[in-house]
C-alpha cells in the first residue's frame, strides 16, 4: 500500500514539474536575456519592450547569443536595439557624420562587427574583395606596390569603399593592422540595398572613391 501511494505521489510530482517546465525554462531564459542586456548597458525601457515581446511570443530559445538574440526580435525592436548599440560608433566614422538618421540607421542594420589582431593583414593589393571597413578602434597601415607605406588609418577612418562601386572588385592597396582593431564591415550586397533605398545618401561613396586610393 505504501509503495503504491509513493508511486502515485512521485508520478504526481513529475506531472506537476513537467507542466511547469515551460515557465521554468522561460524564467531561465529571461534571466539570461536580462544579464546579456545589462552587460550591453541597454536602457531599462528598451529592455522592458524586449521582455514584453518574448512574453507575447511565449516561446523559449535554447540559448542566447548575439546573432540568435537579434534574429528573434521583430524588425522594429531589432532596429531600435541596433541603433542604440551602434549609433555612437558609426557616428564616429568621418564619412557618416553628416548623414541623415534614416540612412545611418539603415547602415547600422547592415554592418557586421569584425575584429583583427596586431599584425593581421586585412587585405592585399590586387586581391578580390566584397566588403568595406569602418574603423571603430585600432590602427592600420596602408601599403602600395612600388610606394611602400602610404598612410595610416585610425579610429573613425574607413577603407574599401571603392569596391562598392567597382565591378572588378580588386583591392587598390594592402592594409595591415599595427594594433588590435574593432571594425564594422559592409558587404557589396548590403551596399546595393542601401544604394537602391538611399541613392542620394550613397553619393558620398562615389565622391570619396574618386579621391581615395584604398
N, C-alpha and C positions, 0 to 999 in steps of 0.2 A: 504494500500500500504506500509506504513512504517513498519507495523508488518511483512509483507511478506519479505521485504528486510532485516529486523532484523533477521528473522528466517533463511534466506539463508546465511547471514553473519555468524551467530552463527554456522550453520552447517559446513560452510567452515573452520572456525577456528578449530572446533572439528576434521575435517578430517585432517587438517594440523598437529595438535598436535598428533593425532594418528599415522600419517605417521612418525613423528619424535620420537615417543616413544622408539623404539629400540635404537636409538642413545642416547637419554636422559638416558635410563637405562644403556647403555654401559658406558657412561661417569661417571655415579654414581658409577658403579662397579669398573671402572678403578681408580677412586679416592680412593675407599676403599682399593683396592689392593695396591695402592701406599703407603697409610698410613700404612697398615699392614707390607709391606716390609721395610719401613723406620724404623718402630719400631724394626724390626729384624736386622736392620743395614745391609741389603743386598746391595752389591756393585751396583753402577749405571749400569754397563754394563750387569750384570745379570738381573737387574730389566727391562732393555730395551728388553732383549731377551724374558722375560716372557710376557711383554706387547705386543711384536710382535706376540707371539704365540696366545694370546687371540684375537688380531686383526684379524689374519688369520682365526681363528676358527669362528669368527663372531657370537658368542652366548654369552648370559649373564647368570650368575648364580643368584640364589635368595638371596644369602648371602655368606659371606666369613668367613670360619673358617679354622683352620689349616688342618683338615682332608680333607674337600672338596677342599680346595685350592691345596693341594698336588695331590689329585686324578685326578684333571682336567688337570694337567700338563702331557705332554708326558714323557716317561721314562727318556730320556736323560736330560731334564730340571729338572725333579724331583730328579734325581741322582746328578746333579750339585748343586742344591739348598740344598739337604740333606747333601752333602759333606761340603758345606760352613757352614751350621748351626751346624753340629755335629763333624767335624774333630777335632777341638781343644779339645772338651770334651772327645771324645773317645781316643785321643792320650794321655790324662792324665791317662787313665787306664793302670796300670802297665803291665798286660798280653798282651796288644795290642801295646805297644810302639815300638817293633821291627818288627811289621808285615809290609808286603809289602802293598803299597797303593791300589792295586786292591782288596785284601782281606779286608782291612779296609773299603773301600767303600762299599763292599758287606755287611759287618756287619752293616754299617750305614743305609743301605736301609732296614734292617730287624729288627732293635731295635725299641722299643716304649718308649716314655717318661713316667715316673711314679714319683709320689711324695708321701711322707709319713710324718706324723707329729710326734713330740716328744711323745714317749710312745707307738707308734704303733708297733704291733708285725707283722713282715712281714712273718714269717714262724715259725712253731712249729716242733720240733723234732718228727719224725715218721709220719708226715702228708705227703700226696701225693702232689707232685709239678710238674709243667711242664715248669718252666722258671728259668733262672738265672738272676742275677742282677749285673750291673756295677754302682758303686757309683760315681756320679759327684760331689756332695757336701753333707755334713752331717756326722753323726756319728752313728754307731750301735754297740751294744754289742752282743757277741755270747755266748750261753749257751749250755751245755750238761748235760743230766741227770747223777747224781752221781758225777759231777765235778764242777757244778756251772758255773760261768763265766770263759770262756777260752780264750777270746780275744776281741779286739775292732777293728772294721772296719771303715776306714775313706776315704776321697777323694782319688780316684784312685784305691781303692780296689774293690773286686768283690766276689761274693759267689753264690753257687748253680750250679757251673759248673759240679759237679758230676752227677746231674740229667740229663744232656745232654747225658750221656753215660750209665746210669743205667736204665734198663727196669723197675725195681721195682718202681723207681721214688719217693722214700721216703726221706724226709729231714733227714740229719745226725745230725742236731743241730737246736736250736731255735735262731732267730735273732730279736732283739728289738731295735728300734730307740731311741737314747738318745738325738738326735737333729733332727730338721726338715731336711729331705733329698730330694735331687733330684737324680733320678736314671734312667738308661736305663734298659729295660728288653728284654731278648732274649728267645723266646719260643723254645720248642723242635722241633716243626715243622720247624721253621726258621733255627735252628741249623742243621737239617737234610739237608736242601737245601745247607747250607754253606759247610757241610761235603762232599756232593756229588760234589760240584763245586771246592772246595779247600781242598782236603783231606790232603795234606801235611801241610798246614797252620793250620788246625784244630787239628793237633797233639799236639799243645800246651795245648789244653783242656785235652787230655789224660794224658800228662805229669804232669800237675798241679793236676789233680784229684787224682793221686797216692800218693801225699804228703799232701793233704788237708783234713780237717775233715768236712767242711761245704758243 
